[in-house]
């Protein structure tokens, strides 16, 4: 579904804190055509998941998707 391609998490369950916590996005890796980001717990810093963001190329211009 195209409408959910740019969905970003704001809160995730943290097993270390044992509750739902706000998350920060941290850039992990820049890859050809995009980047991979990690979601970390705002309270304890535990990594809770990752998200791959793909770039959209229009002609010679690359736009973050």
N, CA, C and O atoms as a Tripos MOL2 file, in Angstrom:
@<TRIPOS>MOLECULE
protein
  260   259    65     0     0
PROTEIN
NO_CHARGES

@<TRIPOS>ATOM
      1 N           0.8350   -1.1720    0.0000 N.3       1 UNK1
      2 CA          0.0000    0.0000    0.0000 C.3       1 UNK1
      3 C           0.8850    1.2420    0.0000 C.2       1 UNK1
      4 O           1.6870    1.4550    0.9090 O.2       1 UNK1
      5 N           0.7220    2.0320   -1.0130 N.am      2 UNK2
      6 CA          1.5580    3.2100   -1.2040 C.3       2 UNK2
      7 C           1.4090    4.2380   -0.0770 C.2       2 UNK2
      8 O           2.3670    4.9460    0.2330 O.2       2 UNK2
      9 N           0.2300    4.3300    0.5370 N.am      3 UNK3
     10 CA          0.0040    5.3360    1.5690 C.3       3 UNK3
     11 C           0.8140    5.0930    2.8420 C.2       3 UNK3
     12 O           0.9990    6.0220    3.6290 O.2       3 UNK3
     13 N           1.3040    3.8690    3.0650 N.am      4 UNK4
     14 CA          2.0540    3.5580    4.2750 C.3       4 UNK4
     15 C           3.5600    3.4660    4.0490 C.2       4 UNK4
     16 O           4.2850    3.0690    4.9610 O.2       4 UNK4
     17 N           4.0520    3.8200    2.8620 N.am      5 UNK5
     18 CA          5.4760    3.7040    2.5710 C.3       5 UNK5
     19 C           6.3330    4.6210    3.4370 C.2       5 UNK5
     20 O           7.4750    4.2760    3.7410 O.2       5 UNK5
     21 N           5.8170    5.7700    3.8380 N.am      6 UNK6
     22 CA          6.6200    6.7070    4.6190 C.3       6 UNK6
     23 C           6.2040    6.7360    6.0950 C.2       6 UNK6
     24 O           6.4700    7.7170    6.7880 O.2       6 UNK6
     25 N           5.5650    5.6870    6.5740 N.am      7 UNK7
     26 CA          5.1330    5.5970    7.9610 C.3       7 UNK7
     27 C           6.3470    5.5180    8.8870 C.2       7 UNK7
     28 O           7.2690    4.7400    8.6380 O.2       7 UNK7
     29 N           6.3500    6.3170    9.9510 N.am      8 UNK8
     30 CA          7.4490    6.3240   10.9170 C.3       8 UNK8
     31 C           6.8930    6.0720   12.3150 C.2       8 UNK8
     32 O           5.8130    6.5510   12.6610 O.2       8 UNK8
     33 N           7.6380    5.3220   13.1060 N.am      9 UNK9
     34 CA          7.2150    5.0300   14.4740 C.3       9 UNK9
     35 C           7.5490    6.2070   15.3880 C.2       9 UNK9
     36 O           8.6070    6.8220   15.2510 O.2       9 UNK9
     37 N           6.6550    6.5170   16.3130 N.am     10 UNK10
     38 CA          6.9320    7.5310   17.3310 C.3      10 UNK10
     39 C           7.0540    6.8880   18.7020 C.2      10 UNK10
     40 O           7.7390    7.4110   19.5810 O.2      10 UNK10
     41 N           6.3830    5.7400   18.8860 N.am     11 UNK11
     42 CA          6.4660    4.9870   20.1330 C.3      11 UNK11
     43 C           6.5330    3.5030   19.8180 C.2      11 UNK11
     44 O           5.8450    3.0170   18.9200 O.2      11 UNK11
     45 N           7.3680    2.7830   20.5660 N.am     12 UNK12
     46 CA          7.4780    1.3310   20.4480 C.3      12 UNK12
     47 C           7.6070    0.7370   21.8440 C.2      12 UNK12
     48 O           7.9910    1.4280   22.7880 O.2      12 UNK12
     49 N           7.2830   -0.5530   21.9690 N.am     13 UNK13
     50 CA          7.4400   -1.2380   23.2480 C.3      13 UNK13
     51 C           8.9140   -1.5150   23.4950 C.2      13 UNK13
     52 O           9.5970   -2.0640   22.6310 O.2      13 UNK13
     53 N           9.4070   -1.1390   24.6690 N.am     14 UNK14
     54 CA         10.7990   -1.3940   25.0530 C.3      14 UNK14
     55 C          10.8240   -2.5370   26.0630 C.2      14 UNK14
     56 O          10.2790   -2.3960   27.1570 O.2      14 UNK14
     57 N          11.4520   -3.6770   25.7170 N.am     15 UNK15
     58 CA         11.5000   -4.8040   26.6500 C.3      15 UNK15
     59 C          12.3520   -4.5130   27.8890 C.2      15 UNK15
     60 O          12.1210   -5.1020   28.9440 O.2      15 UNK15
     61 N          13.3120   -3.6300   27.7760 N.am     16 UNK16
     62 CA         14.1640   -3.2790   28.9200 C.3      16 UNK16
     63 C          13.3840   -2.4320   29.9380 C.2      16 UNK16
     64 O          13.4780   -2.6640   31.1440 O.2      16 UNK16
     65 N          12.6130   -1.4490   29.4450 N.am     17 UNK17
     66 CA         11.7950   -0.5870   30.3150 C.3      17 UNK17
     67 C          10.4480   -1.2340   30.6500 C.2      17 UNK17
     68 O           9.7620   -0.8120   31.5810 O.2      17 UNK17
     69 N          10.0810   -2.2610   29.8800 N.am     18 UNK18
     70 CA          8.8190   -2.9960   30.0420 C.3      18 UNK18
     71 C           7.5830   -2.1040   29.8880 C.2      18 UNK18
     72 O           6.5880   -2.2640   30.5950 O.2      18 UNK18
     73 N           7.6740   -1.1610   28.9430 N.am     19 UNK19
     74 CA          6.5220   -0.3110   28.6440 C.3      19 UNK19
     75 C           6.7020    0.3600   27.2860 C.2      19 UNK19
     76 O           7.7700    0.2940   26.6760 O.2      19 UNK19
     77 N           5.6380    1.0050   26.8310 N.am     20 UNK20
     78 CA          5.6580    1.7420   25.5780 C.3      20 UNK20
     79 C           6.4400    3.0330   25.7900 C.2      20 UNK20
     80 O           6.1520    3.7860   26.7210 O.2      20 UNK20
     81 N           7.4290    3.2940   24.9330 N.am     21 UNK21
     82 CA          8.2820    4.4800   25.0880 C.3      21 UNK21
     83 C           8.4180    5.2160   23.7690 C.2      21 UNK21
     84 O           8.3200    4.6160   22.6980 O.2      21 UNK21
     85 N           8.6460    6.5260   23.8530 N.am     22 UNK22
     86 CA          8.9440    7.3280   22.6660 C.3      22 UNK22
     87 C          10.2930    6.8790   22.1210 C.2      22 UNK22
     88 O          11.1580    6.4370   22.8770 O.2      22 UNK22
     89 N          10.4720    6.9940   20.8070 N.am     23 UNK23
     90 CA         11.7180    6.5560   20.1770 C.3      23 UNK23
     91 C          12.4100    7.7060   19.4550 C.2      23 UNK23
     92 O          11.7700    8.6660   19.0280 O.2      23 UNK23
     93 N          13.7270    7.5900   19.3270 N.am     24 UNK24
     94 CA         14.5450    8.4910   18.5260 C.3      24 UNK24
     95 C          15.0080    7.7260   17.3010 C.2      24 UNK24
     96 O          15.2130    6.5140   17.3660 O.2      24 UNK24
     97 N          15.1750    8.4220   16.1820 N.am     25 UNK25
     98 CA         15.7310    7.8140   14.9700 C.3      25 UNK25
     99 C          17.2160    8.1270   14.9080 C.2      25 UNK25
    100 O          17.6310    9.2640   15.1320 O.2      25 UNK25
    101 N          18.0160    7.1020   14.6010 N.am     26 UNK26
    102 CA         19.4600    7.2760   14.4880 C.3      26 UNK26
    103 C          19.9100    6.6690   13.1650 C.2      26 UNK26
    104 O          19.5740    5.5260   12.8540 O.2      26 UNK26
    105 N          20.6730    7.4360   12.3870 N.am     27 UNK27
    106 CA         21.1720    6.9490   11.1050 C.3      27 UNK27
    107 C          22.2170    5.8670   11.3420 C.2      27 UNK27
    108 O          23.2150    6.1020   12.0240 O.2      27 UNK27
    109 N          21.9870    4.6740   10.7750 N.am     28 UNK28
    110 CA         22.9290    3.5650   10.9130 C.3      28 UNK28
    111 C          23.8470    3.4340    9.7120 C.2      28 UNK28
    112 O          25.0590    3.2690    9.8570 O.2      28 UNK28
    113 N          23.2540    3.5090    8.5130 N.am     29 UNK29
    114 CA         23.9980    3.1750    7.3050 C.3      29 UNK29
    115 C          23.3890    3.8650    6.0960 C.2      29 UNK29
    116 O          22.1690    3.9070    5.9370 O.2      29 UNK29
    117 N          24.2570    4.4060    5.2460 N.am     30 UNK30
    118 CA         23.8130    4.9480    3.9630 C.3      30 UNK30
    119 C          24.1420    3.9110    2.9060 C.2      30 UNK30
    120 O          25.2950    3.5070    2.7570 O.2      30 UNK30
    121 N          23.1220    3.4800    2.1710 N.am     31 UNK31
    122 CA         23.2780    2.4450    1.1490 C.3      31 UNK31
    123 C          22.9020    3.0340   -0.2090 C.2      31 UNK31
    124 O          22.2570    4.0800   -0.2650 O.2      31 UNK31
    125 N          23.2940    2.3810   -1.3010 N.am     32 UNK32
    126 CA         22.8730    2.8790   -2.6180 C.3      32 UNK32
    127 C          21.3420    2.9090   -2.6980 C.2      32 UNK32
    128 O          20.6820    1.8840   -2.5240 O.2      32 UNK32
    129 N          20.8070    4.0590   -2.9550 N.am     33 UNK33
    130 CA         19.3630    4.1920   -3.0880 C.3      33 UNK33
    131 C          18.6150    4.4760   -1.8050 C.2      33 UNK33
    132 O          17.3850    4.5140   -1.8150 O.2      33 UNK33
    133 N          19.3180    4.6790   -0.6940 N.am     34 UNK34
    134 CA         18.5920    4.9650    0.5410 C.3      34 UNK34
    135 C          19.4640    4.9710    1.7740 C.2      34 UNK34
    136 O          20.6850    5.1110    1.6930 O.2      34 UNK34
    137 N          18.8180    4.8170    2.9220 N.am     35 UNK35
    138 CA         19.5310    4.7740    4.1900 C.3      35 UNK35
    139 C          18.7620    3.9060    5.1790 C.2      35 UNK35
    140 O          17.5490    3.7340    5.0640 O.2      35 UNK35
    141 N          19.4880    3.3630    6.1530 N.am     36 UNK36
    142 CA         18.8870    2.5330    7.1910 C.3      36 UNK36
    143 C          19.0180    3.2810    8.5090 C.2      36 UNK36
    144 O          20.0990    3.7370    8.8790 O.2      36 UNK36
    145 N          17.8830    3.3970    9.2170 N.am     37 UNK37
    146 CA         17.8540    4.1030   10.4900 C.3      37 UNK37
    147 C          17.4170    3.1440   11.5850 C.2      37 UNK37
    148 O          16.6620    2.2050   11.3330 O.2      37 UNK37
    149 N          17.8980    3.3840   12.8100 N.am     38 UNK38
    150 CA         17.5110    2.5780   13.9610 C.3      38 UNK38
    151 C          16.5700    3.3840   14.8430 C.2      38 UNK38
    152 O          16.7280    4.5960   14.9930 O.2      38 UNK38
    153 N          15.5920    2.7020   15.4250 N.am     39 UNK39
    154 CA         14.7330    3.3050   16.4300 C.3      39 UNK39
    155 C          15.3030    2.9250   17.7880 C.2      39 UNK39
    156 O          15.4760    1.7420   18.0820 O.2      39 UNK39
    157 N          15.5990    3.9320   18.6250 N.am     40 UNK40
    158 CA         16.1330    3.6720   19.9610 C.3      40 UNK40
    159 C          15.1940    4.2530   21.0120 C.2      40 UNK40
    160 O          14.5490    5.2770   20.7890 O.2      40 UNK40
    161 N          15.1270    3.5870   22.1540 N.am     41 UNK41
    162 CA         14.2930    4.0310   23.2640 C.3      41 UNK41
    163 C          14.8200    5.3700   23.7800 C.2      41 UNK41
    164 O          16.0170    5.5230   24.0230 O.2      41 UNK41
    165 N          13.9190    6.3320   23.9440 N.am     42 UNK42
    166 CA         14.3040    7.6620   24.4100 C.3      42 UNK42
    167 C          14.8000    7.6230   25.8600 C.2      42 UNK42
    168 O          15.6040    8.4650   26.2600 O.2      42 UNK42
    169 N          14.3290    6.6580   26.6410 N.am     43 UNK43
    170 CA         14.6880    6.5900   28.0630 C.3      43 UNK43
    171 C          15.9990    5.8410   28.3120 C.2      43 UNK43
    172 O          16.8790    6.3530   29.0040 O.2      43 UNK43
    173 N          16.1390    4.6150   27.7450 N.am     44 UNK44
    174 CA         17.3090    3.7890   28.0710 C.3      44 UNK44
    175 C          18.3040    3.6350   26.9250 C.2      44 UNK44
    176 O          19.4230    3.1760   27.1510 O.2      44 UNK44
    177 N          17.9240    4.0090   25.6920 N.am     45 UNK45
    178 CA         18.8320    3.9190   24.5510 C.3      45 UNK45
    179 C          18.8630    2.5730   23.8530 C.2      45 UNK45
    180 O          19.6270    2.3930   22.9050 O.2      45 UNK45
    181 N          18.0520    1.6240   24.2960 N.am     46 UNK46
    182 CA         17.9810    0.2880   23.6900 C.3      46 UNK46
    183 C          17.4860    0.3910   22.2410 C.2      46 UNK46
    184 O          16.5490    1.1380   21.9610 O.2      46 UNK46
    185 N          18.1140   -0.3600   21.3150 N.am     47 UNK47
    186 CA         17.6540   -0.3950   19.9290 C.3      47 UNK47
    187 C          16.3980   -1.2520   19.8570 C.2      47 UNK47
    188 O          16.4000   -2.4060   20.2870 O.2      47 UNK47
    189 N          15.3200   -0.6820   19.3110 N.am     48 UNK48
    190 CA         14.0270   -1.3650   19.2740 C.3      48 UNK48
    191 C          13.6250   -1.8270   17.8870 C.2      48 UNK48
    192 O          12.6860   -2.6100   17.7470 O.2      48 UNK48
    193 N          14.3180   -1.3570   16.8570 N.am     49 UNK49
    194 CA         13.9820   -1.7590   15.5000 C.3      49 UNK49
    195 C          14.7160   -0.9060   14.4900 C.2      49 UNK49
    196 O          15.4230    0.0360   14.8490 O.2      49 UNK49
    197 N          14.5390   -1.2470   13.2000 N.am     50 UNK50
    198 CA         15.1720   -0.4850   12.1280 C.3      50 UNK50
    199 C          14.1360   -0.1130   11.0770 C.2      50 UNK50
    200 O          13.0420   -0.6750   11.0260 O.2      50 UNK50
    201 N          14.5070    0.8400   10.2480 N.am     51 UNK51
    202 CA         13.6330    1.3270    9.1760 C.3      51 UNK51
    203 C          14.5080    1.6540    7.9730 C.2      51 UNK51
    204 O          15.4980    2.3730    8.1090 O.2      51 UNK51
    205 N          14.1590    1.1410    6.8030 N.am     52 UNK52
    206 CA         14.9000    1.4590    5.5800 C.3      52 UNK52
    207 C          14.1180    2.4960    4.7970 C.2      52 UNK52
    208 O          12.9540    2.2890    4.4550 O.2      52 UNK52
    209 N          14.7700    3.6110    4.5180 N.am     53 UNK53
    210 CA         14.1600    4.6910    3.7410 C.3      53 UNK53
    211 C          14.8160    4.7150    2.3770 C.2      53 UNK53
    212 O          16.0330    4.8600    2.2700 O.2      53 UNK53
    213 N          14.0070    4.5730    1.3240 N.am     54 UNK54
    214 CA         14.5280    4.5580   -0.0410 C.3      54 UNK54
    215 C          14.4200    5.9360   -0.6640 C.2      54 UNK54
    216 O          13.4570    6.6640   -0.4230 O.2      54 UNK54
    217 N          15.4120    6.2900   -1.4640 N.am     55 UNK55
    218 CA         15.4030    7.5590   -2.1840 C.3      55 UNK55
    219 C          14.6550    7.3840   -3.4930 C.2      55 UNK55
    220 O          14.6570    6.3040   -4.0840 O.2      55 UNK55
    221 N          14.0210    8.4450   -3.9360 N.am     56 UNK56
    222 CA         13.3270    8.4690   -5.2200 C.3      56 UNK56
    223 C          14.1800    9.2830   -6.1770 C.2      56 UNK56
    224 O          14.5320   10.4240   -5.8750 O.2      56 UNK56
    225 N          14.5160    8.7150   -7.3260 N.am     57 UNK57
    226 CA         15.3450    9.4310   -8.2950 C.3      57 UNK57
    227 C          14.4730    9.9560   -9.4220 C.2      57 UNK57
    228 O          13.7620    9.2000  -10.0850 O.2      57 UNK57
    229 N          14.5410   11.2690   -9.6270 N.am     58 UNK58
    230 CA         13.7960   11.9110  -10.7080 C.3      58 UNK58
    231 C          14.8130   12.6300  -11.5880 C.2      58 UNK58
    232 O          15.2800   13.7160  -11.2470 O.2      58 UNK58
    233 N          15.1510   12.0190  -12.7190 N.am     59 UNK59
    234 CA         16.1860   12.5770  -13.5930 C.3      59 UNK59
    235 C          17.5340   12.4980  -12.9050 C.2      59 UNK59
    236 O          17.9630   11.4090  -12.5250 O.2      59 UNK59
    237 N          18.2140   13.6210  -12.7350 N.am     60 UNK60
    238 CA         19.5050   13.6600  -12.0550 C.3      60 UNK60
    239 C          19.3800   14.0740  -10.5940 C.2      60 UNK60
    240 O          20.3920   14.2370   -9.9120 O.2      60 UNK60
    241 N          18.1560   14.2450  -10.1030 N.am     61 UNK61
    242 CA         17.9210   14.6910   -8.7350 C.3      61 UNK61
    243 C          17.4670   13.5020   -7.8970 C.2      61 UNK61
    244 O          16.5860   12.7480   -8.3120 O.2      61 UNK61
    245 N          18.0690   13.3290   -6.7080 N.am     62 UNK62
    246 CA         17.6780   12.2680   -5.7850 C.3      62 UNK62
    247 C          16.9380   12.9120   -4.6230 C.2      62 UNK62
    248 O          17.4510   13.8270   -3.9800 O.2      62 UNK62
    249 N          15.7250   12.4260   -4.3590 N.am     63 UNK63
    250 CA         14.8680   12.9830   -3.3230 C.3      63 UNK63
    251 C          14.6020   11.9030   -2.2770 C.2      63 UNK63
    252 O          14.1950   10.7970   -2.6340 O.2      63 UNK63
    253 N          14.8280   12.2000   -0.9690 N.am     64 UNK64
    254 CA         14.4720   11.2150    0.0550 C.3      64 UNK64
    255 C          12.9900   10.8920   -0.0260 C.2      64 UNK64
    256 O          12.1570   11.7950   -0.0970 O.2      64 UNK64
    257 N          12.6540    9.5840   -0.0160 N.am     65 UNK65
    258 CA         11.2630    9.1510   -0.1510 C.3      65 UNK65
    259 C          10.6020    9.1640    1.1460 C.2      65 UNK65
    260 O           9.4210    8.8300    1.2400 O.2      65 UNK65
@<TRIPOS>BOND
     1     1     2 1
     2     2     3 1
     3     3     4 2
     4     3     5 am
     5     5     6 1
     6     6     7 1
     7     7     8 2
     8     7     9 am
     9     9    10 1
    10    10    11 1
    11    11    12 2
    12    11    13 am
    13    13    14 1
    14    14    15 1
    15    15    16 2
    16    15    17 am
    17    17    18 1
    18    18    19 1
    19    19    20 2
    20    19    21 am
    21    21    22 1
    22    22    23 1
    23    23    24 2
    24    23    25 am
    25    25    26 1
    26    26    27 1
    27    27    28 2
    28    27    29 am
    29    29    30 1
    30    30    31 1
    31    31    32 2
    32    31    33 am
    33    33    34 1
    34    34    35 1
    35    35    36 2
    36    35    37 am
    37    37    38 1
    38    38    39 1
    39    39    40 2
    40    39    41 am
    41    41    42 1
    42    42    43 1
    43    43    44 2
    44    43    45 am
    45    45    46 1
    46    46    47 1
    47    47    48 2
    48    47    49 am
    49    49    50 1
    50    50    51 1
    51    51    52 2
    52    51    53 am
    53    53    54 1
    54    54    55 1
    55    55    56 2
    56    55    57 am
    57    57    58 1
    58    58    59 1
    59    59    60 2
    60    59    61 am
    61    61    62 1
    62    62    63 1
    63    63    64 2
    64    63    65 am
    65    65    66 1
    66    66    67 1
    67    67    68 2
    68    67    69 am
    69    69    70 1
    70    70    71 1
    71    71    72 2
    72    71    73 am
    73    73    74 1
    74    74    75 1
    75    75    76 2
    76    75    77 am
    77    77    78 1
    78    78    79 1
    79    79    80 2
    80    79    81 am
    81    81    82 1
    82    82    83 1
    83    83    84 2
    84    83    85 am
    85    85    86 1
    86    86    87 1
    87    87    88 2
    88    87    89 am
    89    89    90 1
    90    90    91 1
    91    91    92 2
    92    91    93 am
    93    93    94 1
    94    94    95 1
    95    95    96 2
    96    95    97 am
    97    97    98 1
    98    98    99 1
    99    99   100 2
   100    99   101 am
   101   101   102 1
   102   102   103 1
   103   103   104 2
   104   103   105 am
   105   105   106 1
   106   106   107 1
   107   107   108 2
   108   107   109 am
   109   109   110 1
   110   110   111 1
   111   111   112 2
   112   111   113 am
   113   113   114 1
   114   114   115 1
   115   115   116 2
   116   115   117 am
   117   117   118 1
   118   118   119 1
   119   119   120 2
   120   119   121 am
   121   121   122 1
   122   122   123 1
   123   123   124 2
   124   123   125 am
   125   125   126 1
   126   126   127 1
   127   127   128 2
   128   127   129 am
   129   129   130 1
   130   130   131 1
   131   131   132 2
   132   131   133 am
   133   133   134 1
   134   134   135 1
   135   135   136 2
   136   135   137 am
   137   137   138 1
   138   138   139 1
   139   139   140 2
   140   139   141 am
   141   141   142 1
   142   142   143 1
   143   143   144 2
   144   143   145 am
   145   145   146 1
   146   146   147 1
   147   147   148 2
   148   147   149 am
   149   149   150 1
   150   150   151 1
   151   151   152 2
   152   151   153 am
   153   153   154 1
   154   154   155 1
   155   155   156 2
   156   155   157 am
   157   157   158 1
   158   158   159 1
   159   159   160 2
   160   159   161 am
   161   161   162 1
   162   162   163 1
   163   163   164 2
   164   163   165 am
   165   165   166 1
   166   166   167 1
   167   167   168 2
   168   167   169 am
   169   169   170 1
   170   170   171 1
   171   171   172 2
   172   171   173 am
   173   173   174 1
   174   174   175 1
   175   175   176 2
   176   175   177 am
   177   177   178 1
   178   178   179 1
   179   179   180 2
   180   179   181 am
   181   181   182 1
   182   182   183 1
   183   183   184 2
   184   183   185 am
   185   185   186 1
   186   186   187 1
   187   187   188 2
   188   187   189 am
   189   189   190 1
   190   190   191 1
   191   191   192 2
   192   191   193 am
   193   193   194 1
   194   194   195 1
   195   195   196 2
   196   195   197 am
   197   197   198 1
   198   198   199 1
   199   199   200 2
   200   199   201 am
   201   201   202 1
   202   202   203 1
   203   203   204 2
   204   203   205 am
   205   205   206 1
   206   206   207 1
   207   207   208 2
   208   207   209 am
   209   209   210 1
   210   210   211 1
   211   211   212 2
   212   211   213 am
   213   213   214 1
   214   214   215 1
   215   215   216 2
   216   215   217 am
   217   217   218 1
   218   218   219 1
   219   219   220 2
   220   219   221 am
   221   221   222 1
   222   222   223 1
   223   223   224 2
   224   223   225 am
   225   225   226 1
   226   226   227 1
   227   227   228 2
   228   227   229 am
   229   229   230 1
   230   230   231 1
   231   231   232 2
   232   231   233 am
   233   233   234 1
   234   234   235 1
   235   235   236 2
   236   235   237 am
   237   237   238 1
   238   238   239 1
   239   239   240 2
   240   239   241 am
   241   241   242 1
   242   242   243 1
   243   243   244 2
   244   243   245 am
   245   245   246 1
   246   246   247 1
   247   247   248 2
   248   247   249 am
   249   249   250 1
   250   250   251 1
   251   251   252 2
   252   251   253 am
   253   253   254 1
   254   254   255 1
   255   255   256 2
   256   255   257 am
   257   257   258 1
   258   258   259 1
   259   259   260 2
@<TRIPOS>SUBSTRUCTURE
     1 UNK1         2 RESIDUE 1 A UNK
     2 UNK2         6 RESIDUE 1 A UNK
     3 UNK3        10 RESIDUE 1 A UNK
     4 UNK4        14 RESIDUE 1 A UNK
     5 UNK5        18 RESIDUE 1 A UNK
     6 UNK6        22 RESIDUE 1 A UNK
     7 UNK7        26 RESIDUE 1 A UNK
     8 UNK8        30 RESIDUE 1 A UNK
     9 UNK9        34 RESIDUE 1 A UNK
    10 UNK10       38 RESIDUE 1 A UNK
    11 UNK11       42 RESIDUE 1 A UNK
    12 UNK12       46 RESIDUE 1 A UNK
    13 UNK13       50 RESIDUE 1 A UNK
    14 UNK14       54 RESIDUE 1 A UNK
    15 UNK15       58 RESIDUE 1 A UNK
    16 UNK16       62 RESIDUE 1 A UNK
    17 UNK17       66 RESIDUE 1 A UNK
    18 UNK18       70 RESIDUE 1 A UNK
    19 UNK19       74 RESIDUE 1 A UNK
    20 UNK20       78 RESIDUE 1 A UNK
    21 UNK21       82 RESIDUE 1 A UNK
    22 UNK22       86 RESIDUE 1 A UNK
    23 UNK23       90 RESIDUE 1 A UNK
    24 UNK24       94 RESIDUE 1 A UNK
    25 UNK25       98 RESIDUE 1 A UNK
    26 UNK26      102 RESIDUE 1 A UNK
    27 UNK27      106 RESIDUE 1 A UNK
    28 UNK28      110 RESIDUE 1 A UNK
    29 UNK29      114 RESIDUE 1 A UNK
    30 UNK30      118 RESIDUE 1 A UNK
    31 UNK31      122 RESIDUE 1 A UNK
    32 UNK32      126 RESIDUE 1 A UNK
    33 UNK33      130 RESIDUE 1 A UNK
    34 UNK34      134 RESIDUE 1 A UNK
    35 UNK35      138 RESIDUE 1 A UNK
    36 UNK36      142 RESIDUE 1 A UNK
    37 UNK37      146 RESIDUE 1 A UNK
    38 UNK38      150 RESIDUE 1 A UNK
    39 UNK39      154 RESIDUE 1 A UNK
    40 UNK40      158 RESIDUE 1 A UNK
    41 UNK41      162 RESIDUE 1 A UNK
    42 UNK42      166 RESIDUE 1 A UNK
    43 UNK43      170 RESIDUE 1 A UNK
    44 UNK44      174 RESIDUE 1 A UNK
    45 UNK45      178 RESIDUE 1 A UNK
    46 UNK46      182 RESIDUE 1 A UNK
    47 UNK47      186 RESIDUE 1 A UNK
    48 UNK48      190 RESIDUE 1 A UNK
    49 UNK49      194 RESIDUE 1 A UNK
    50 UNK50      198 RESIDUE 1 A UNK
    51 UNK51      202 RESIDUE 1 A UNK
    52 UNK52      206 RESIDUE 1 A UNK
    53 UNK53      210 RESIDUE 1 A UNK
    54 UNK54      214 RESIDUE 1 A UNK
    55 UNK55      218 RESIDUE 1 A UNK
    56 UNK56      222 RESIDUE 1 A UNK
    57 UNK57      226 RESIDUE 1 A UNK
    58 UNK58      230 RESIDUE 1 A UNK
    59 UNK59      234 RESIDUE 1 A UNK
    60 UNK60      238 RESIDUE 1 A UNK
    61 UNK61      242 RESIDUE 1 A UNK
    62 UNK62      246 RESIDUE 1 A UNK
    63 UNK63      250 RESIDUE 1 A UNK
    64 UNK64      254 RESIDUE 1 A UNK
    65 UNK65      258 RESIDUE 1 A UNK
